[in-house]
């Protein structure tokens, strides 16, 4: 028995000598476990309201990826909707996604017949407050409304004076000759206008509390949007955040406001470059129409310039225009 054991040990020693330096670890290194199969691909069920491929075919992403907070309509990582429309209006069908976004409470930028404006739905109070934060203005600053027709103006303001037997002139007929056009008329607001649209005090020179500026822009793209909505748009012009100058390039607007404000814009409608020529602001709340800012719209005979003495001529011109 001892000799058999000795012979077995001798055989094991001979085998170890035949494979010099082979340790146990090196001997089993080739006996690794087989790689696990890859996990199955996950599939996602899209909601029925998810846009179709034709929707994305009409859209263009903003020049740079923009960061969004939960206050925007889009999830973090998604891009701003950027729609380029021909200024002639021949492809206004591209605006359908913009119409839907506005109705859902979006805040964005559209062109007018003067400069670009930040807009939102007049009937959405949270959108109005968000518009103020994006522009960086407080509740004391006035906001204007973009209207599709004179009917909208009559709904949200007390309207233009139509004359009476007590000698009040009929300004309404004169105004119809310059609208649509590059004018902003300051009128008393009606009860239908949301409180968020009206300033809380006379902090500017051209209106007291419960006055609002109204516009009917002479722009094909702007009018194409307004006629598809149920109400006018609240608006404010787009300026550089630190300078009192308008931004006239829509691509720069998307970049500047998207990078600066985490609550920023949901969309930009690119209607081409604009000229730094704002609307002419006319105060209609006094006894006669007074221009308080001369802009793109020319001074008409029935208007009085700021600092100009009022005489009988403006009222006479209104009567002749009627």
Secondary structure, 3 states (H helix, E strand, C coil): CHHHHHHHHHHHHHHHHHCCCCCHHHHCCCCCCCCCCCCCCCCCCCCCCCCCHHHHHCCEECCCCCCCCCCCCCCCCCCCEEEECCCCCCCHHHHHHHHHHHHCCCCEEECCCCCCEEEEECCCHHHHHHHHHHHCCCCCCCCEEECCCHHHHHHHECCCCECCCCCCCEHHHHHHCCCCCCEEEEEEECCCCCHHHCCCCCCCCCCCCCEEEEECCCCHHHHHHHCCCCCCEEEEECECCCCCCECCCHHHHHHHHHHHCCCCCCEEEECCCCCCCCCEEEECCCCCCEEEECCCCCCCCCCEECCCCCCCHHHHHHHHHC
